[in-house]
C-alpha cells in the first residue's frame, strides 16, 4: 500500500544499510574485546553479517535495485527512488 513496487526496494535498501552498520560495529568491537573468547564470538558474528550483506546485495542486484559496479545505472535507480519519495511526500 502506498509505495507499490518500491516497497521491496526500500526494505532491502534499509536492511543493507543496517547490515553495513553492523559489520562496522562488529569490527570495532573486536578491537576492543578484552578476552579471546569474546573476540572469537564477535568474529563469528562478523562473518555472519558479511554473509548476510552478500545475500542482500545479490538479491538487490538480481532485481535491479543495486548496481555497485555501474555508477550510471545506480545513479538512475537513486534518482528514480528520490523522485518517487518526493512525489509521495507531495501527495500527503
N, CA, C and O of each residue as an XYZ file, in Angstrom:
368
protein
N       0.843     -1.172      0.000
C       0.000      0.000      0.000
C       0.889      1.237      0.000
O       1.902      1.269      0.699
N       0.532      2.233     -0.757
C       1.277      3.489     -0.740
C       2.411      3.526     -1.732
O       2.372      4.297     -2.690
N       3.427      2.701     -1.519
C       4.612      2.776     -2.369
C       4.631      1.712     -3.459
O       5.545      1.716     -4.284
N       3.681      0.819     -3.496
C       3.604     -0.174     -4.552
C       4.879     -0.966     -4.724
O       5.372     -1.558     -3.764
N       5.429     -0.990     -5.944
C       6.618     -1.760     -6.266
C       7.874     -1.295     -5.560
O       8.848     -2.047     -5.501
N       7.891     -0.101     -5.029
C       9.082      0.402     -4.341
C       9.269     -0.238     -2.968
O      10.360     -0.158     -2.404
N       8.254     -0.859     -2.428
C       8.338     -1.380     -1.074
C       9.500     -2.357     -0.900
O      10.276     -2.222      0.047
N       9.633     -3.331     -1.789
C      10.733     -4.292     -1.674
C      12.082     -3.592     -1.749
O      13.004     -3.940     -1.012
N      12.201     -2.618     -2.625
C      13.464     -1.889     -2.768
C      13.787     -1.105     -1.503
O      14.930     -1.104     -1.045
N      12.797     -0.446     -0.942
C      13.017      0.350      0.270
C      13.417     -0.554      1.428
O      14.349     -0.241      2.170
N      12.723     -1.666      1.585
C      13.036     -2.596      2.671
C      14.437     -3.178      2.487
O      15.215     -3.229      3.440
N      14.760     -3.612      1.281
C      16.078     -4.197      1.022
C      17.193     -3.180      1.246
O      18.234     -3.512      1.813
N      16.976     -1.948      0.803
C      17.988     -0.903      0.989
C      18.204     -0.617      2.466
O      19.343     -0.485      2.916
N      17.120     -0.522      3.218
C      17.235     -0.274      4.657
C      17.962     -1.429      5.346
O      18.802     -1.210      6.220
N      17.637     -2.648      4.950
C      18.296     -3.825      5.515
C      19.789     -3.812      5.195
O      20.613     -4.088      6.067
N      20.139     -3.494      3.949
C      21.545     -3.444      3.552
C      22.311     -2.398      4.362
O      23.421     -2.659      4.825
N      21.726     -1.232      4.531
C      22.371     -0.170      5.311
C      22.566     -0.614      6.756
O      23.610     -0.354      7.353
N      21.562     -1.283      7.318
C      21.667     -1.760      8.699
C      22.758     -2.808      8.849
O      23.515     -2.787      9.820
N      22.840     -3.723      7.893
C      23.867     -4.764      7.959
C      25.259     -4.156      7.813
O      26.191     -4.576      8.498
N      25.409     -3.169      6.925
C      26.710     -2.493      6.787
C      27.123     -1.858      8.110
O      28.287     -1.925      8.503
N      26.176     -1.253      8.780
C      26.461     -0.649     10.080
C      26.880     -1.721     11.084
O      27.805     -1.517     11.870
N      26.202     -2.852     11.053
C      26.556     -3.953     11.943
C      27.958     -4.469     11.692
O      28.691     -4.761     12.637
N      28.338     -4.584     10.428
C      29.694     -5.033     10.087
C      30.725     -4.088     10.697
O      31.699     -4.530     11.306
N      30.507     -2.796     10.529
C      31.448     -1.816     11.104
C      31.495     -1.927     12.628
O      32.569     -1.871     13.227
N      30.337     -2.083     13.243
C      30.291     -2.161     14.704
C      30.959     -3.424     15.234
O      31.665     -3.375     16.241
N      30.740     -4.562     14.560
C      31.421     -5.793     14.987
C      32.929     -5.650     14.857
O      33.668     -6.061     15.752
N      33.391     -5.077     13.763
C      34.833     -4.896     13.570
C      35.423     -4.025     14.676
O      36.489     -4.328     15.211
N      34.731     -2.957     15.010
C      35.214     -2.081     16.085
C      35.193     -2.809     17.428
O      36.119     -2.669     18.228
N      34.146     -3.580     17.672
C      34.041     -4.300     18.944
C      35.158     -5.328     19.095
O      35.665     -5.539     20.197
N      35.541     -5.962     17.999
C      36.632     -6.944     18.057
C      37.912     -6.279     18.549
O      38.662     -6.873     19.323
N      38.163     -5.060     18.107
C      39.392     -4.375     18.531
C      39.359     -3.984     20.001
O      40.407     -3.733     20.596
N      38.179     -3.928     20.591
C      38.034     -3.524     21.993
C      37.815     -4.699     22.939
O      37.848     -4.525     24.157
N      37.593     -5.893     22.392
C      37.267     -7.054     23.224
C      38.428     -7.414     24.141
O      39.590     -7.415     23.733
N      38.087     -7.718     25.381
C      39.110     -7.970     26.394
C      39.580     -9.420     26.431
O      40.675     -9.698     26.920
N      38.775    -10.344     25.926
C      39.157    -11.755     26.023
C      39.144    -12.420     24.648
O      38.468    -11.971     23.722
N      39.902    -13.488     24.547
C      39.949    -14.267     23.317
C      38.571    -14.835     22.986
O      38.157    -14.826     21.826
N      37.867    -15.324     23.990
C      36.545    -15.911     23.767
C      35.581    -14.886     23.181
O      34.821    -15.199     22.265
N      35.609    -13.682     23.699
C      34.727    -12.633     23.194
C      35.103    -12.261     21.761
O      34.230    -12.084     20.912
N      36.402    -12.142     21.496
C      36.834    -11.832     20.127
C      36.377    -12.912     19.147
O      35.925    -12.602     18.044
N      36.494    -14.173     19.547
C      36.053    -15.266     18.675
C      34.550    -15.199     18.422
O      34.103    -15.403     17.293
N      33.776    -14.919     19.450
C      32.321    -14.803     19.285
C      31.976    -13.637     18.358
O      31.095    -13.751     17.506
N      32.671    -12.528     18.530
C      32.419    -11.364     17.676
C      32.847    -11.626     16.233
O      32.191    -11.169     15.297
N      33.941    -12.357     16.052
C      34.380    -12.705     14.689
C      33.329    -13.559     13.980
O      33.065    -13.376     12.792
N      32.736    -14.487     14.721
C      31.681    -15.322     14.137
C      30.479    -14.457     13.737
O      29.903    -14.647     12.666
N      30.111    -13.521     14.589
C      29.015    -12.610     14.260
C      29.374    -11.746     13.050
O      28.528    -11.480     12.196
N      30.624    -11.317     12.984
C      31.081    -10.521     11.842
C      30.988    -11.333     10.551
O      30.513    -10.831      9.532
N      31.441    -12.581     10.593
C      31.337    -13.444      9.405
C      29.880    -13.601      8.964
O      29.578    -13.528      7.773
N      28.989    -13.814      9.917
C      27.561    -13.943      9.595
C      27.022    -12.662      8.972
O      26.250    -12.709      8.015
N      27.427    -11.524      9.513
C      26.960    -10.238      8.981
C      27.467    -10.017      7.558
O      26.730     -9.515      6.709
N      28.714    -10.385      7.292
C      29.267    -10.239      5.939
C      28.521    -11.159      4.967
O      28.228    -10.758      3.841
N      28.215    -12.374      5.389
C      27.447    -13.292      4.541
C      26.043    -12.746      4.273
O      25.539    -12.853      3.155
N      25.421    -12.170      5.282
C      24.097    -11.569      5.107
C      24.176    -10.401      4.141
O      23.306    -10.237      3.287
N      25.211     -9.592      4.272
C      25.412     -8.465      3.355
C      25.499     -8.968      1.914
O      24.897     -8.386      1.012
N      26.243    -10.038      1.704
C      26.379    -10.596      0.357
C      25.026    -11.059     -0.185
O      24.707    -10.812     -1.348
N      24.239    -11.722      0.647
C      22.923    -12.206      0.207
C      22.002    -11.051     -0.159
O      21.313    -11.104     -1.178
N      21.988    -10.017      0.658
C      21.134     -8.857      0.369
C      21.612     -8.164     -0.902
O      20.803     -7.781     -1.747
N      22.922     -8.004     -1.037
C      23.479     -7.376     -2.239
C      23.088     -8.164     -3.485
O      22.662     -7.578     -4.480
N      23.229     -9.478     -3.436
C      22.859    -10.314     -4.582
C      21.371    -10.202     -4.893
O      20.988    -10.132     -6.061
N      20.532    -10.185     -3.864
C      19.084    -10.015     -4.041
C      18.791     -8.696     -4.747
O      18.023     -8.646     -5.708
N      19.413     -7.636     -4.257
C      19.164     -6.310     -4.827
C      19.688     -6.206     -6.256
O      19.038     -5.601     -7.108
N      20.842     -6.783     -6.525
C      21.398     -6.746     -7.881
C      20.513     -7.535     -8.850
O      20.289     -7.100     -9.979
N      20.014     -8.687     -8.412
C      19.173     -9.523     -9.274
C      17.880     -8.815     -9.657
O      17.323     -9.076    -10.723
N      17.401     -7.924     -8.799
C      16.153     -7.218     -9.060
C      16.356     -5.815     -9.631
O      15.397     -5.075     -9.851
N      17.610     -5.469     -9.863
C      17.896     -4.170    -10.462
C      17.821     -3.004     -9.499
O      17.732     -1.852     -9.924
N      17.856     -3.292     -8.190
C      17.797     -2.230     -7.181
C      19.170     -1.653     -6.865
O      19.273     -0.541     -6.348
N      20.210     -2.392     -7.169
C      21.555     -2.022     -6.726
C      22.542     -2.371     -7.831
O      22.556     -3.496     -8.332
N      23.366     -1.399     -8.206
C      24.355     -1.570     -9.275
C      25.721     -1.094     -8.769
O      26.178     -0.018     -9.156
N      26.377     -1.880     -7.910
C      27.631     -1.416     -7.314
C      28.772     -1.242     -8.311
O      29.743     -0.545     -8.020
N      28.666     -1.867     -9.479
C      29.748     -1.794    -10.458
C      29.433     -0.861    -11.620
O      30.268     -0.661    -12.501
N      28.233     -0.292    -11.624
C      27.799      0.589    -12.714
C      27.260      1.886    -12.125
O      26.073      1.987    -11.814
N      28.121      2.864    -11.975
C      27.742      4.113    -11.322
C      26.574      4.808    -12.016
O      25.669      5.308    -11.348
N      26.582      4.844    -13.343
C      25.498      5.495    -14.076
C      24.156      4.834    -13.827
O      23.150      5.515    -13.627
N      24.137      3.504    -13.840
C      22.898      2.772    -13.573
C      22.424      3.010    -12.142
O      21.231      3.191    -11.902
N      23.361      3.009    -11.191
C      22.986      3.233     -9.797
C      22.448      4.639     -9.608
O      21.500      4.844     -8.851
N      23.040      5.601    -10.283
C      22.552      6.976    -10.199
C      21.105      7.054    -10.667
O      20.289      7.731    -10.042
N      20.777      6.363    -11.768
C      19.394      6.365    -12.270
C      18.439      5.756    -11.250
O      17.357      6.294    -11.019
N      18.829      4.638    -10.635
C      17.995      3.999     -9.614
C      17.777      4.960     -8.454
O      16.654      5.110     -7.972
N      18.845      5.609     -8.005
C      18.744      6.537     -6.878
C      17.883      7.743     -7.215
O      17.089      8.185     -6.384
N      18.026      8.283     -8.421
C      17.212      9.433     -8.825
C      15.738      9.056     -8.921
O      14.873      9.833     -8.515
N      15.447      7.882     -9.450
C      14.062      7.417     -9.530
C      13.470      7.245     -8.138
O      12.331      7.643     -7.893
N      14.232      6.656     -7.232
C      13.757      6.479     -5.856
C      13.528      7.829     -5.185
O      12.548      8.003     -4.461
N      14.421      8.781     -5.419
C      14.263     10.119     -4.832
C      13.029     10.816     -5.393
O      12.282     11.447     -4.646
N      12.808     10.707     -6.701
C      11.612     11.301     -7.311
C      10.346     10.683     -6.745
O       9.381     11.390     -6.454
N      10.346      9.376     -6.588
C       9.178      8.691     -6.035
C       8.905      9.157     -4.613
O       7.760      9.436     -4.258
N       9.945      9.243     -3.805
C       9.775      9.709     -2.425
C       9.263     11.138     -2.395
O       8.394     11.468     -1.588
N       9.789     11.983     -3.258
C       9.352     13.378     -3.321
C       7.883     13.455     -3.723
O       7.111     14.203     -3.122
N       7.497     12.687     -4.733
C       6.110     12.695     -5.197
C       5.154     12.164     -4.135
O       4.043     12.674     -3.991
N       5.571     11.156     -3.399
C       4.736     10.641     -2.314
C       4.551     11.690     -1.230
O       3.458     11.842     -0.683
N       5.618     12.412     -0.922
C       5.532     13.467      0.095
C       4.606     14.583     -0.364
O       3.889     15.160      0.453
N       4.606     14.894     -1.645
C       3.751     15.950     -2.193
C       2.280     15.562     -2.103
O       1.424     16.423     -1.900
N       1.976     14.263     -2.255
C       0.596     13.786     -2.212
C       0.044     13.754     -0.799
O      -1.173     13.760     -0.615
N       0.902     13.722      0.190
C       0.469     13.618      1.591
C      -0.100     14.912      2.094
O      -0.511     14.998      3.251
